[in-house]
Amino acid sequence: MGLVCAKDQPKFVPGPASSYLSKQTVDKLTIAAIPYDTEEVAKTAFGKVDPNHYGILPILVVMDYAGDKALFLENMTVSYVAPDGSHIEATPASEVPYVIAPKRPSVGGPTSPIPLPRKGKKNPLNAWELQGRAFAAKMLPPHQSAHGFFYFHTSYFNASQLYITGIREAATGKELFYFEIPLVKKEP
């Protein structure tokens, strides 16, 4: 089995932030948030893996910046706010595979005195798409865009929001106003 190169992976390119229904603009920064809450939508970004099936809600965040000063994103925090007001912090992409608990070894049954390698079942949340498409930008240069997924251990609820804080101007350290983006979906 050979290694899979990034050039062999299908390309995932979202539209500009302004093209989405759920968006907010503050100080020339437009952020859109799109919940990938159905198998059909998840397939467009993650292929065969549907994180929702395992209790993980992926939310695509697209940032388009029209300002002239670079933005520092390293201390940015992203929370999913449920309709009851409870905040759920984003699960780092590197921790998503561990949401599925390992299976306990079976006790009893036929055993071999010689340890034989057994083919274990692959963890579906350990797919390259989940980490490879996670939001990873630490800086947003002037007149540039960034996008990626944040993962939340929850389901999608109507009237929920994405709450983003900690975005700062790189030169001055001045924090931008927080973003509170309603997660609305298109009507069928």
C-alpha positions as CSV (number, residue, x, y, z in Angstrom):
1,M,0.0,0.0,0.0
2,G,1.6,3.3,-1.1
3,L,1.4,6.7,0.5
4,V,-1.3,9.0,-0.6
5,C,0.1,12.4,-1.7
6,A,-1.8,15.6,-1.2
7,K,-1.8,16.1,-5.0
8,D,-3.8,12.9,-5.3
9,Q,-6.6,14.2,-3.0
10,P,-9.8,15.7,-4.4
11,K,-9.7,19.5,-4.3
12,F,-12.2,21.2,-1.9
13,V,-12.7,24.9,-2.7
14,P,-15.5,26.8,-0.9
15,G,-17.0,30.0,-2.4
16,P,-16.3,33.5,-1.1
17,A,-17.6,34.3,2.4
18,S,-20.1,36.8,0.9
19,S,-21.8,34.0,-1.1
20,Y,-23.1,32.2,2.1
21,L,-26.3,32.9,4.0
22,S,-24.7,32.7,7.5
23,K,-22.1,35.5,7.6
24,Q,-21.0,38.6,9.4
25,T,-18.7,41.5,8.6
26,V,-16.6,43.4,11.1
27,D,-13.8,45.8,10.2
28,K,-13.5,44.6,6.6
29,L,-13.4,41.0,7.7
30,T,-16.3,38.8,6.5
31,I,-16.7,35.4,8.1
32,A,-19.2,32.8,6.9
33,A,-20.1,29.7,8.9
34,I,-21.7,26.7,7.2
35,P,-22.8,23.6,9.2
36,Y,-22.1,20.3,7.3
37,D,-24.8,18.5,9.2
38,T,-26.1,16.0,6.6
39,E,-24.5,13.0,5.0
40,E,-25.1,14.6,1.5
41,V,-23.4,17.8,2.4
42,A,-20.6,16.1,4.4
43,K,-19.8,13.9,1.4
44,T,-18.8,17.0,-0.6
45,A,-15.9,17.7,1.8
46,F,-15.2,14.4,3.5
47,G,-16.0,11.7,0.9
48,K,-17.2,8.5,2.5
49,V,-16.8,9.7,6.1
50,D,-19.8,11.4,7.7
51,P,-18.6,12.8,11.0
52,N,-22.2,13.5,12.1
53,H,-22.7,9.8,12.3
54,Y,-20.2,9.7,15.1
55,G,-21.6,12.8,17.0
56,I,-19.2,15.3,15.4
57,L,-20.6,18.4,13.7
58,P,-18.2,20.0,11.2
59,I,-18.6,23.7,10.5
60,L,-16.8,25.3,7.6
61,V,-15.5,28.8,8.4
62,V,-14.6,31.0,5.4
63,M,-12.8,34.3,6.0
64,D,-12.4,37.0,3.4
65,Y,-10.4,40.0,4.5
66,A,-10.4,43.4,2.6
67,G,-8.4,45.3,5.2
68,D,-4.8,46.6,4.9
69,K,-3.4,45.2,8.2
70,A,-2.5,41.6,8.8
71,L,-4.7,39.7,11.3
72,F,-3.4,37.4,13.9
73,L,-5.6,34.3,14.3
74,E,-3.5,32.1,16.6
75,N,-5.5,33.0,19.7
76,M,-8.8,32.8,18.0
77,T,-11.5,30.8,19.9
78,V,-14.5,29.3,18.2
79,S,-17.6,28.1,20.1
80,Y,-20.9,26.5,19.0
81,V,-23.7,28.2,20.9
82,A,-26.8,26.0,21.2
83,P,-30.3,27.5,21.3
84,D,-30.3,27.2,25.1
85,G,-27.2,29.4,25.3
86,S,-24.7,26.7,26.2
87,H,-21.3,27.0,24.6
88,I,-19.5,24.0,23.1
89,E,-15.8,24.6,22.4
90,A,-14.3,23.3,19.1
91,T,-12.6,19.9,19.3
92,P,-9.1,20.1,17.8
93,A,-8.9,18.0,14.6
94,S,-6.1,15.9,16.0
95,E,-8.5,14.8,18.8
96,V,-11.5,14.0,16.6
97,P,-10.5,10.3,16.0
98,Y,-10.5,9.7,19.8
99,V,-14.2,10.5,20.1
100,I,-14.9,6.9,19.2
101,A,-13.9,4.8,22.3
102,P,-11.7,1.8,21.6
103,K,-13.5,-1.6,21.7
104,R,-12.9,-3.7,24.8
105,P,-11.2,-7.0,24.1
106,S,-13.4,-10.0,24.3
107,V,-13.0,-12.3,27.2
108,G,-13.2,-16.0,26.7
109,G,-13.6,-17.8,23.4
110,P,-10.9,-19.7,21.5
111,T,-7.4,-18.2,21.8
112,S,-4.2,-19.1,20.2
113,P,-1.0,-19.7,22.2
114,I,0.8,-17.9,19.5
115,P,-0.1,-14.2,19.2
116,L,-1.4,-13.7,15.6
117,P,-1.8,-10.3,14.1
118,R,-5.4,-9.5,13.6
119,K,-6.7,-7.0,11.1
120,G,-8.3,-4.3,13.3
121,K,-11.1,-2.1,12.0
122,K,-9.9,1.3,10.9
123,N,-11.2,4.3,12.8
124,P,-13.3,6.2,10.2
125,L,-12.6,9.5,12.0
126,N,-8.9,9.0,11.4
127,A,-9.4,10.0,7.7
128,W,-7.0,12.5,6.2
129,E,-9.9,14.8,5.2
130,L,-10.7,15.6,8.8
131,Q,-7.3,16.9,9.7
132,G,-6.3,18.0,6.2
133,R,-9.4,20.3,5.9
134,A,-9.3,21.7,9.4
135,F,-8.9,25.4,9.8
136,A,-5.1,25.9,10.3
137,A,-4.4,29.6,9.4
138,K,-2.5,31.4,12.1
139,M,-2.3,34.7,10.2
140,L,-4.5,36.4,7.6
141,P,-2.6,38.8,5.4
142,P,-4.3,41.9,3.9
143,H,-6.7,41.2,1.0
144,Q,-6.5,37.4,1.5
145,S,-8.9,34.6,2.4
146,A,-8.7,31.5,4.6
147,H,-11.0,28.6,5.2
148,G,-11.2,25.3,7.1
149,F,-13.4,23.2,9.3
150,F,-14.0,23.4,13.1
151,Y,-15.4,20.3,14.7
152,F,-17.9,20.2,17.6
153,H,-19.0,17.2,19.7
154,T,-22.7,18.0,19.2
155,S,-25.6,17.9,16.6
156,Y,-26.9,20.8,14.6
157,F,-29.8,22.7,16.2
158,N,-31.9,25.3,14.5
159,A,-31.3,28.8,16.0
160,S,-27.7,27.9,17.0
161,Q,-24.7,30.3,16.4
162,L,-21.0,30.3,15.9
163,Y,-19.2,32.6,18.4
164,I,-15.7,33.7,17.4
165,T,-13.3,35.9,19.5
166,G,-9.6,36.5,19.7
167,I,-8.9,37.9,16.3
168,R,-6.3,40.7,16.5
169,E,-4.5,43.1,14.3
170,A,-1.0,41.7,14.0
171,A,0.8,45.1,14.3
172,T,-1.1,46.7,17.2
173,G,-2.6,43.7,19.0
174,K,-6.0,45.4,19.0
175,E,-8.8,42.8,19.2
176,L,-11.5,42.9,16.6
177,F,-15.1,42.9,17.8
178,Y,-16.4,39.4,18.4
179,F,-18.4,37.5,15.7
180,E,-21.8,36.0,16.4
181,I,-22.9,34.2,13.3
182,P,-26.4,32.6,13.2
183,L,-26.1,29.2,11.6
184,V,-29.1,29.4,9.2
185,K,-29.7,26.9,6.5
186,K,-31.2,27.4,3.0
187,E,-34.8,26.6,2.7
188,P,-35.3,23.2,0.8
